[in-house]
Amino acid sequence: MSAPDSFIAFDHIQLAMPMGAERTARRFYTDILGMREIAKPADFLKKGGAWFESGEVRIHIGCETDFRAAAKAHPGLRCRDFDGVVARLRENGFDIVDDQRIAGPRRCHIHDPFGNRLELIAEK
């Protein structure tokens, strides 16, 4: 028996970073990717980290004392200005790995400053 679709969208994705690296996260996610930092609820402030959004995309970056980057697991982010984002990444020294294995829009893989893998996908 088939169940109705229970889920309609992601609310957010959680990634991790080392303790105390908020400045680096802000530079990457706001200055380079063009996201906005959003306020965290007061109860979450003492845990460190930062939250970002762009349109309906929300990324929460949490601090971990035993941090290990997500090298394979990754969010796929559809980009309205794919070429502009990729250009800013290159200008700031980030490696871009083009991925043509899947038919459809252009896509690439990058790693944030902490080593977390992100997939960028051009808007259809």
C-alpha positions, 0 to 999 in steps of 0.5 A: 500500500502506498502512503501519501507524501508526508514531506513537502520540503526541507526546513533546514540542513545542519552542517558542522564546524570547529568550535570558535570558527563563526567568523570564518563561517560568516565570511564564507556563507555571507560574503562569498555565497551571498546568504544572510545570517539570521538570528538564532534563538536565545537558547542556542546562542551559548552553543556557538555556530551560526545560521544562514538563509537565502530564499527558502534555503536555510543552513545551520552551522553548529559547533562540535568539539570533536569536529569532522567534516562531511566529506561525502554527505552534502546538501545540493543547493540550487543556484539562481546565479550559478556563474556568479557564485562559482566566480566568487568561489574561484576568486577566493581560492576555492576549488571547483569540481565540475560534475557532468555525471547527471544529465540536466543543469550544470553542477559542481562540488565545493568544500566550505572552509571546514571541509564540508562538501556542498553541491551547487546546481544551476537553476533550470 
